[in-house]
Amino acid sequence: MSNYYYLDIKLILANPEEVTPAFYKKNILEAVKQLFGETGASIPIDILKFNSETLEAILRVPKSHYIKIRSSLVLSGKYEGIRCIYSIQKSTPLLLALQGDSRNYNH
Amino acid sequence: MQNPKVWSFHEPQSSFKVQQLLATDISIKNFQNFHFSHLISVFVPDSLSIPENLPTKLIEDCEYYKVAKLNLADLVEAVFLNSFIKKGKLSLLSIGTKIDADNCCAVTPDGNLILSLLKDTYQSCGLEGKVSHFTKTNKDRYIVTVNLAELKPGKPLHGKTQKSLEALGKFDVILSWQPYDDIICPSSVAKYFQNYDIKLCEPTFDSHMVYSVKGPTLDSVANQDDIIDFVEWLGMVSLDADFSGNMENYVNTYESPEPNVEMGQVRVLTWRGFYSSNQVMEVFDYLRNYNNVQNKLWISMYVQGFSDSPVIEGKEEQNYFTNGDNCNVYILKELQCWFCKHRTCAKRYK
């Protein structure tokens, strides 16, 4: 099986502002560092797709660190001093599966 | 005192099996047990135009019906059993119900009504079933299978089943019916449910191109790891993700797997709806012939099932932990075909 897990996430800010992919990643790493310390900050995370308008992103994380990253995102509450939450829309070990989910489909 | 073990959390397991076959060896047997397909994607490299007739393959004659608040007791009426279950293949699936939280139901084309019921519902309905594989410890979900094809109207079992189904409540469902006899119209099933709020649903189709990407060539001796990398690349293409990454990049270090070639464009065709195994097989057949004639580098097809279907393949039970993935990937290259099965793991979580 793949060595990665993929997360489809959305950053929701209390006061919307422009976010770049680099700052997006920095904030995720800070969230991991806050919860799991310096070692957590060295986890290789890739942003495979980023939408600067909706602040949605597709992350690729090593599967061995998936739980830690997901829990860090759930507990993260600040983006550059602004209150925020991360909404995790779907997570899967198969990137193709992020194309759509029958749960959200309107027949 | 030892520090608590906060660093060793394992990810939810899943299975990904790869099988290498001759393309000609793939038959309806490889498809028929995968009852309900929701999303189908086809990937064609170096193709400026859409393969002729392909988009309509999963649009025309692939309509299905949505019935609101269906009383399941209607499925065991003598008229329905004789006219639809015995004279065709009925596919039915509850929608808007979650397999990890609600009661769900399905009718497979072989005539089995499968109910995935919460403990309270199961204990009050009076149907016989067995505890779900995934809740063997706390026993809070049960699976009931009723063979509609063998149900005989007038017998005590029929009456008891009908009464129990009546008590189950109502379900929003999608359904399609394929008659054995070609002169009968598949829309007859809609006529039967005319007293309900019934709606004709059409599949949706979408197509996009990804330009100037490095695409893997895929060796004929590719091993499982090569196929996993290839399937990840297909995922990148399907999502139109960022291919500009490299090992030096801070944001994205993804690079196309090697060996690869520069591709002018890769076309992705995606359909969403409610598909039977026969319809999926037809598309596969089309792609197999297309590949023989056009001699493409490779052609791939991805088939995704419903996340909340009570069964996946045959009578294999479905579970939803962090996701309800159940998908198949077919990769055609020359005379070979790699057949990949991805499922959520059958592990029981407490």
Boltz contact constraints between the chains, C-beta under 6 A:
constraints:
  - contact:
      token1: [A, 1]
      token2: [B, 16]
      max_distance: 6.0
  - contact:
      token1: [A, 2]
      token2: [B, 228]
      max_distance: 6.0
  - contact:
      token1: [A, 5]
      token2: [B, 11]
      max_distance: 6.0
  - contact:
      token1: [A, 21]
      token2: [B, 251]
      max_distance: 6.0
  - contact:
      token1: [A, 22]
      token2: [B, 250]
      max_distance: 6.0
  - contact:
      token1: [A, 22]
      token2: [B, 251]
      max_distance: 6.0
  - contact:
      token1: [A, 25]
      token2: [B, 251]
      max_distance: 6.0
  - contact:
      token1: [A, 46]
      token2: [B, 252]
      max_distance: 6.0
  - contact:
      token1: [A, 46]
      token2: [B, 253]
      max_distance: 6.0
  - contact:
      token1: [A, 46]
      token2: [B, 254]
      max_distance: 6.0
  - contact:
      token1: [A, 47]
      token2: [B, 251]
      max_distance: 6.0
  - contact:
      token1: [A, 47]
      token2: [B, 252]
      max_distance: 6.0
  - contact:
      token1: [A, 48]
      token2: [B, 241]
      max_distance: 6.0
  - contact:
      token1: [A, 48]
      token2: [B, 254]
      max_distance: 6.0
  - contact:
      token1: [A, 49]
      token2: [B, 239]
      max_distance: 6.0
  - contact:
      token1: [A, 49]
      token2: [B, 241]
      max_distance: 6.0
  - contact:
      token1: [A, 49]
      token2: [B, 242]
      max_distance: 6.0
  - contact:
      token1: [A, 63]
      token2: [B, 11]
      max_distance: 6.0
  - contact:
      token1: [A, 66]
      token2: [B, 11]
      max_distance: 6.0
  - contact:
      token1: [A, 67]
      token2: [B, 9]
      max_distance: 6.0
  - contact:
      token1: [A, 91]
      token2: [B, 322]
      max_distance: 6.0
  - contact:
      token1: [A, 92]
      token2: [B, 323]
      max_distance: 6.0
  - contact:
      token1: [A, 92]
      token2: [B, 325]
      max_distance: 6.0
  - contact:
      token1: [A, 93]
      token2: [B, 14]
      max_distance: 6.0
  - contact:
      token1: [A, 94]
      token2: [B, 325]
      max_distance: 6.0
  - contact:
      token1: [A, 94]
      token2: [B, 342]
      max_distance: 6.0
  - contact:
      token1: [A, 95]
      token2: [B, 232]
      max_distance: 6.0
  - contact:
      token1: [A, 95]
      token2: [B, 235]
      max_distance: 6.0
  - contact:
      token1: [A, 96]
      token2: [B, 234]
      max_distance: 6.0
  - contact:
      token1: [A, 96]
      token2: [B, 235]
      max_distance: 6.0
  - contact:
      token1: [A, 96]
      token2: [B, 238]
      max_distance: 6.0
  - contact:
      token1: [A, 96]
      token2: [B, 302]
      max_distance: 6.0
  - contact:
      token1: [A, 97]
      token2: [B, 325]
      max_distance: 6.0
  - contact:
      token1: [A, 99]
      token2: [B, 238]
      max_distance: 6.0
  - contact:
      token1: [A, 100]
      token2: [B, 39]
      max_distance: 6.0
  - contact:
      token1: [A, 101]
      token2: [B, 307]
      max_distance: 6.0
  - contact:
      token1: [A, 102]
      token2: [B, 38]
      max_distance: 6.0
  - contact:
      token1: [A, 102]
      token2: [B, 306]
      max_distance: 6.0
  - contact:
      token1: [A, 102]
      token2: [B, 307]
      max_distance: 6.0
  - contact:
      token1: [A, 103]
      token2: [B, 307]
      max_distance: 6.0
  - contact:
      token1: [A, 107]
      token2: [B, 66]
      max_distance: 6.0
  - contact:
      token1: [A, 107]
      token2: [B, 174]
      max_distance: 6.0
  - contact:
      token1: [A, 107]
      token2: [B, 201]
      max_distance: 6.0
